[in-house]
């Protein structure tokens, strides 16, 4: 059996059984479910039976029809769906089936608050300066910067020794033919003279001049 439970209005908590017929909702007295709320149109919505359940259709109402807070034009109802027209709320139920608590009329609003910062202990009060003496202002001296010693490397220049110029080697003189050695061989006349030292030779002119 399909039922409607009134969740608000004068009939809050009442349950009616839905017959296998079209059920209209609106402000006009000829509707099956009538309400005098001004936010509801004369013929606001209709419940049409279907196999195994009902379909809710909006009849072009002025303020719309809602199911579980969402505006609809046509929607097949499920067990626990909450219908709202104007300020009237009804819940669609199946007889003998419990409705989970989270499927009620309105879900609680969850507000996410920013994390609370831990409070700091109050600062100690600054002692007042003694009369007649000026307050002592601490002087903070920054440490002197460490001196950086830069050691320059000596520049070593290698000087190569200058070698003396090498004189060119003189060319050897052209070879000369050896001097003509006098012949040591004795002529026939010298050999005869050597045998006889007193021998003398006279050489006459072979031309026969007188």
BALOBA-1460 file (C-alpha; in Angstrom, 3 decimals):
// residues 210
<rec num="1" residu="x" x="0.000" y="0.000" z="0.000"/>
<rec num="2" residu="x" x="1.281" y="3.481" z="-0.934"/>
<rec num="3" residu="x" x="0.805" y="6.266" z="1.583"/>
<rec num="4" residu="x" x="1.322" y="10.006" z="2.092"/>
<rec num="5" residu="x" x="2.363" y="11.257" z="5.525"/>
<rec num="6" residu="x" x="1.726" y="14.922" z="6.367"/>
<rec num="7" residu="x" x="4.915" y="16.440" z="7.734"/>
<rec num="8" residu="x" x="3.544" y="19.977" z="8.310"/>
<rec num="9" residu="x" x="0.288" y="21.905" z="8.486"/>
<rec num="10" residu="x" x="-2.893" y="21.195" z="10.428"/>
<rec num="11" residu="x" x="-2.788" y="17.455" z="9.554"/>
<rec num="12" residu="x" x="0.851" y="16.969" z="10.605"/>
<rec num="13" residu="x" x="1.465" y="13.316" z="11.495"/>
<rec num="14" residu="x" x="-1.657" y="12.057" z="9.646"/>
<rec num="15" residu="x" x="-1.282" y="9.289" z="7.030"/>
<rec num="16" residu="x" x="-3.597" y="8.715" z="4.054"/>
<rec num="17" residu="x" x="-3.643" y="5.721" z="1.714"/>
<rec num="18" residu="x" x="-3.259" y="6.466" z="-1.982"/>
<rec num="19" residu="x" x="-5.840" y="4.854" z="-4.255"/>
<rec num="20" residu="x" x="-4.999" y="3.625" z="-7.763"/>
<rec num="21" residu="x" x="-6.188" y="6.924" z="-9.295"/>
<rec num="22" residu="x" x="-4.964" y="10.410" z="-10.164"/>
<rec num="23" residu="x" x="-4.620" y="12.571" z="-7.071"/>
<rec num="24" residu="x" x="-4.435" y="16.339" z="-7.556"/>
<rec num="25" residu="x" x="-2.942" y="18.800" z="-5.096"/>
<rec num="26" residu="x" x="-3.727" y="22.528" z="-4.979"/>
<rec num="27" residu="x" x="-5.613" y="25.388" z="-3.411"/>
<rec num="28" residu="x" x="-8.877" y="24.852" z="-5.297"/>
<rec num="29" residu="x" x="-11.533" y="22.863" z="-3.306"/>
<rec num="30" residu="x" x="-11.978" y="20.356" z="-6.164"/>
<rec num="31" residu="x" x="-8.460" y="18.910" z="-5.524"/>
<rec num="32" residu="x" x="-8.098" y="15.578" z="-3.706"/>
<rec num="33" residu="x" x="-5.580" y="17.185" z="-1.353"/>
<rec num="34" residu="x" x="-6.494" y="20.829" z="-0.732"/>
<rec num="35" residu="x" x="-4.560" y="23.499" z="1.153"/>
<rec num="36" residu="x" x="-5.365" y="27.156" z="1.713"/>
<rec num="37" residu="x" x="-1.733" y="28.288" z="1.530"/>
<rec num="38" residu="x" x="-1.318" y="31.278" z="-0.787"/>
<rec num="39" residu="x" x="2.002" y="29.949" z="-2.121"/>
<rec num="40" residu="x" x="0.154" y="26.989" z="-3.667"/>
<rec num="41" residu="x" x="-1.478" y="27.334" z="-7.096"/>
<rec num="42" residu="x" x="-5.154" y="26.436" z="-7.756"/>
<rec num="43" residu="x" x="-4.063" y="23.193" z="-9.423"/>
<rec num="44" residu="x" x="-0.472" y="22.787" z="-8.342"/>
<rec num="45" residu="x" x="0.577" y="19.142" z="-8.950"/>
<rec num="46" residu="x" x="-0.782" y="15.655" z="-9.587"/>
<rec num="47" residu="x" x="0.135" y="12.136" z="-8.449"/>
<rec num="48" residu="x" x="-0.328" y="9.658" z="-11.326"/>
<rec num="49" residu="x" x="-0.377" y="5.901" z="-10.572"/>
<rec num="50" residu="x" x="2.063" y="3.649" z="-12.428"/>
<rec num="51" residu="x" x="3.040" y="0.035" z="-12.157"/>
<rec num="52" residu="x" x="4.448" y="-0.411" z="-8.685"/>
<rec num="53" residu="x" x="4.253" y="3.236" z="-7.620"/>
<rec num="54" residu="x" x="3.387" y="6.858" z="-8.423"/>
<rec num="55" residu="x" x="4.846" y="9.676" z="-10.522"/>
<rec num="56" residu="x" x="4.594" y="13.293" z="-9.344"/>
<rec num="57" residu="x" x="4.066" y="15.946" z="-12.068"/>
<rec num="58" residu="x" x="4.107" y="19.732" z="-11.686"/>
<rec num="59" residu="x" x="1.121" y="21.496" z="-13.364"/>
<rec num="60" residu="x" x="3.027" y="24.689" z="-14.314"/>
<rec num="61" residu="x" x="2.615" y="26.072" z="-10.810"/>
<rec num="62" residu="x" x="3.745" y="29.565" z="-9.897"/>
<rec num="63" residu="x" x="6.193" y="28.552" z="-7.152"/>
<rec num="64" residu="x" x="7.199" y="25.086" z="-8.348"/>
<rec num="65" residu="x" x="7.088" y="21.559" z="-6.942"/>
<rec num="66" residu="x" x="10.021" y="20.109" z="-5.013"/>
<rec num="67" residu="x" x="11.151" y="16.586" z="-4.133"/>
<rec num="68" residu="x" x="13.842" y="16.304" z="-1.462"/>
<rec num="69" residu="x" x="14.541" y="20.036" z="-1.903"/>
<rec num="70" residu="x" x="15.047" y="19.861" z="-5.687"/>
<rec num="71" residu="x" x="12.627" y="21.462" z="-8.188"/>
<rec num="72" residu="x" x="11.038" y="18.926" z="-10.545"/>
<rec num="73" residu="x" x="8.673" y="18.802" z="-13.495"/>
<rec num="74" residu="x" x="8.096" y="15.065" z="-13.418"/>
<rec num="75" residu="x" x="9.613" y="12.432" z="-11.154"/>
<rec num="76" residu="x" x="8.878" y="8.871" z="-10.130"/>
<rec num="77" residu="x" x="8.626" y="8.729" z="-6.359"/>
<rec num="78" residu="x" x="10.708" y="6.429" z="-4.182"/>
<rec num="79" residu="x" x="10.095" y="5.315" z="-0.636"/>
<rec num="80" residu="x" x="10.942" y="8.186" z="1.744"/>
<rec num="81" residu="x" x="10.811" y="11.029" z="-0.830"/>
<rec num="82" residu="x" x="9.577" y="14.318" z="0.674"/>
<rec num="83" residu="x" x="7.197" y="16.408" z="-1.476"/>
<rec num="84" residu="x" x="6.882" y="20.152" z="-0.919"/>
<rec num="85" residu="x" x="4.313" y="22.524" z="-2.444"/>
<rec num="86" residu="x" x="4.271" y="25.987" z="-0.880"/>
<rec num="87" residu="x" x="4.814" y="25.313" z="2.814"/>
<rec num="88" residu="x" x="3.026" y="21.945" z="2.790"/>
<rec num="89" residu="x" x="5.295" y="18.914" z="3.090"/>
<rec num="90" residu="x" x="4.294" y="15.291" z="2.592"/>
<rec num="91" residu="x" x="6.386" y="12.115" z="2.630"/>
<rec num="92" residu="x" x="5.770" y="9.266" z="0.223"/>
<rec num="93" residu="x" x="5.972" y="5.902" z="2.005"/>
<rec num="94" residu="x" x="5.328" y="2.206" z="1.450"/>
<rec num="95" residu="x" x="3.239" y="0.621" z="4.165"/>
<rec num="96" residu="x" x="5.298" y="-1.525" z="6.525"/>
<rec num="97" residu="x" x="8.678" y="-0.184" z="5.296"/>
<rec num="98" residu="x" x="10.644" y="1.822" z="7.817"/>
<rec num="99" residu="x" x="11.942" y="5.201" z="6.770"/>
<rec num="100" residu="x" x="15.604" y="5.882" z="7.678"/>
<rec num="101" residu="x" x="16.068" y="8.798" z="10.025"/>
<rec num="102" residu="x" x="18.321" y="10.627" z="7.575"/>
<rec num="103" residu="x" x="15.511" y="10.744" z="5.022"/>
<rec num="104" residu="x" x="13.337" y="13.067" z="7.096"/>
<rec num="105" residu="x" x="11.906" y="16.401" z="6.054"/>
<rec num="106" residu="x" x="14.970" y="18.524" z="6.372"/>
<rec num="107" residu="x" x="18.538" y="17.539" z="6.946"/>
<rec num="108" residu="x" x="20.407" y="19.334" z="9.718"/>
<rec num="109" residu="x" x="22.666" y="22.139" z="8.555"/>
<rec num="110" residu="x" x="26.312" y="21.564" z="9.109"/>
<rec num="111" residu="x" x="28.354" y="24.655" z="9.796"/>
<rec num="112" residu="x" x="32.097" y="24.389" z="9.371"/>
<rec num="113" residu="x" x="33.718" y="26.720" z="11.846"/>
<rec num="114" residu="x" x="37.308" y="27.880" z="11.466"/>
<rec num="115" residu="x" x="39.774" y="26.290" z="13.890"/>
<rec num="116" residu="x" x="40.194" y="28.143" z="17.161"/>
<rec num="117" residu="x" x="43.664" y="29.519" z="17.615"/>
<rec num="118" residu="x" x="45.170" y="28.888" z="21.058"/>
<rec num="119" residu="x" x="45.227" y="32.034" z="23.146"/>
<rec num="120" residu="x" x="48.662" y="33.350" z="24.039"/>
<rec num="121" residu="x" x="49.489" y="34.216" z="27.642"/>
<rec num="122" residu="x" x="49.392" y="37.946" z="28.352"/>
<rec num="123" residu="x" x="52.719" y="39.689" z="27.985"/>
<rec num="124" residu="x" x="54.443" y="40.846" z="31.142"/>
<rec num="125" residu="x" x="53.981" y="44.567" z="31.748"/>
<rec num="126" residu="x" x="57.000" y="46.729" z="31.013"/>
<rec num="127" residu="x" x="58.311" y="48.298" z="34.241"/>
<rec num="128" residu="x" x="58.042" y="52.069" z="34.318"/>
<rec num="129" residu="x" x="61.378" y="53.967" z="34.376"/>
<rec num="130" residu="x" x="62.493" y="55.372" z="37.674"/>
<rec num="131" residu="x" x="61.911" y="59.095" z="38.122"/>
<rec num="132" residu="x" x="64.940" y="61.302" z="37.565"/>
<rec num="133" residu="x" x="66.858" y="58.761" z="35.495"/>
<rec num="134" residu="x" x="66.524" y="58.452" z="31.767"/>
<rec num="135" residu="x" x="65.626" y="55.003" z="30.556"/>
<rec num="136" residu="x" x="68.515" y="52.876" z="29.548"/>
<rec num="137" residu="x" x="68.367" y="51.948" z="25.913"/>
<rec num="138" residu="x" x="70.420" y="48.860" z="25.149"/>
<rec num="139" residu="x" x="72.885" y="49.400" z="22.345"/>
<rec num="140" residu="x" x="73.443" y="46.445" z="20.149"/>
<rec num="141" residu="x" x="76.821" y="46.524" z="18.442"/>
<rec num="142" residu="x" x="76.984" y="44.451" z="15.377"/>
<rec num="143" residu="x" x="80.098" y="42.252" z="15.201"/>
<rec num="144" residu="x" x="82.765" y="43.582" z="12.889"/>
<rec num="145" residu="x" x="82.972" y="41.836" z="9.654"/>
<rec num="146" residu="x" x="85.905" y="39.495" z="9.404"/>
<rec num="147" residu="x" x="88.721" y="40.888" z="7.340"/>
<rec num="148" residu="x" x="89.401" y="38.929" z="4.268"/>
<rec num="149" residu="x" x="93.075" y="38.752" z="3.325"/>
<rec num="150" residu="x" x="93.632" y="38.330" z="-0.343"/>
<rec num="151" residu="x" x="97.035" y="36.965" z="-1.121"/>
<rec num="152" residu="x" x="98.226" y="37.782" z="-4.557"/>
<rec num="153" residu="x" x="100.259" y="35.118" z="-6.235"/>
<rec num="154" residu="x" x="103.623" y="36.374" z="-7.596"/>
<rec num="155" residu="x" x="103.776" y="36.484" z="-11.307"/>
<rec num="156" residu="x" x="106.651" y="34.276" z="-12.427"/>
<rec num="157" residu="x" x="107.797" y="34.917" z="-15.942"/>
<rec num="158" residu="x" x="110.083" y="32.362" z="-17.417"/>
<rec num="159" residu="x" x="112.824" y="34.006" z="-19.568"/>
<rec num="160" residu="x" x="114.511" y="31.697" z="-21.997"/>
<rec num="161" residu="x" x="118.293" y="32.338" z="-22.482"/>
<rec num="162" residu="x" x="119.178" y="33.932" z="-25.787"/>
<rec num="163" residu="x" x="121.450" y="31.624" z="-27.758"/>
<rec num="164" residu="x" x="124.248" y="33.339" z="-29.820"/>
<rec num="165" residu="x" x="123.791" y="33.187" z="-33.537"/>
<rec num="166" residu="x" x="125.527" y="30.260" z="-35.119"/>
<rec num="167" residu="x" x="127.985" y="31.310" z="-37.864"/>
<rec num="168" residu="x" x="127.424" y="29.465" z="-41.090"/>
<rec num="169" residu="x" x="129.969" y="26.770" z="-41.819"/>
<rec num="170" residu="x" x="132.205" y="27.905" z="-44.708"/>
<rec num="171" residu="x" x="132.056" y="25.795" z="-47.760"/>
<rec num="172" residu="x" x="135.182" y="23.736" z="-48.383"/>
<rec num="173" residu="x" x="137.483" y="25.175" z="-51.166"/>
<rec num="174" residu="x" x="137.331" y="23.415" z="-54.441"/>
<rec num="175" residu="x" x="139.775" y="20.580" z="-54.645"/>
<rec num="176" residu="x" x="142.889" y="21.348" z="-56.700"/>
<rec num="177" residu="x" x="144.714" y="18.772" z="-58.694"/>
<rec num="178" residu="x" x="147.902" y="17.664" z="-56.972"/>
<rec num="179" residu="x" x="151.082" y="19.358" z="-58.196"/>
<rec num="180" residu="x" x="152.905" y="17.550" z="-60.946"/>
<rec num="181" residu="x" x="155.690" y="15.614" z="-59.380"/>
<rec num="182" residu="x" x="158.931" y="15.587" z="-61.346"/>
<rec num="183" residu="x" x="159.631" y="12.328" z="-62.917"/>
<rec num="184" residu="x" x="162.316" y="10.427" z="-61.097"/>
<rec num="185" residu="x" x="163.072" y="8.175" z="-63.991"/>
<rec num="186" residu="x" x="166.520" y="8.942" z="-65.526"/>
<rec num="187" residu="x" x="166.934" y="9.399" z="-69.223"/>
<rec num="188" residu="x" x="169.390" y="7.254" z="-71.215"/>
<rec num="189" residu="x" x="171.981" y="10.079" z="-71.275"/>
<rec num="190" residu="x" x="171.655" y="10.566" z="-67.514"/>
<rec num="191" residu="x" x="172.184" y="6.870" z="-66.980"/>
<rec num="192" residu="x" x="175.394" y="6.926" z="-69.171"/>
<rec num="193" residu="x" x="176.652" y="10.018" z="-67.326"/>
<rec num="194" residu="x" x="176.076" y="8.325" z="-64.077"/>
<rec num="195" residu="x" x="178.184" y="5.429" z="-65.189"/>
<rec num="196" residu="x" x="180.962" y="7.691" z="-66.462"/>
<rec num="197" residu="x" x="181.043" y="11.085" z="-64.781"/>
<rec num="198" residu="x" x="183.641" y="12.393" z="-67.239"/>
<rec num="199" residu="x" x="181.502" y="11.680" z="-70.184"/>
<rec num="200" residu="x" x="180.033" y="14.769" z="-71.844"/>
<rec num="201" residu="x" x="177.381" y="14.968" z="-74.468"/>
<rec num="202" residu="x" x="177.058" y="17.680" z="-77.069"/>
<rec num="203" residu="x" x="173.716" y="18.379" z="-78.565"/>
<rec num="204" residu="x" x="173.735" y="19.766" z="-82.063"/>
<rec num="205" residu="x" x="170.960" y="21.549" z="-83.865"/>
<rec num="206" residu="x" x="169.091" y="19.000" z="-85.832"/>
<rec num="207" residu="x" x="167.988" y="21.647" z="-88.320"/>
<rec num="208" residu="x" x="171.525" y="21.677" z="-89.894"/>
<rec num="209" residu="x" x="172.089" y="25.373" z="-89.688"/>
<rec num="210" residu="x" x="175.655" y="26.508" z="-90.538"/>
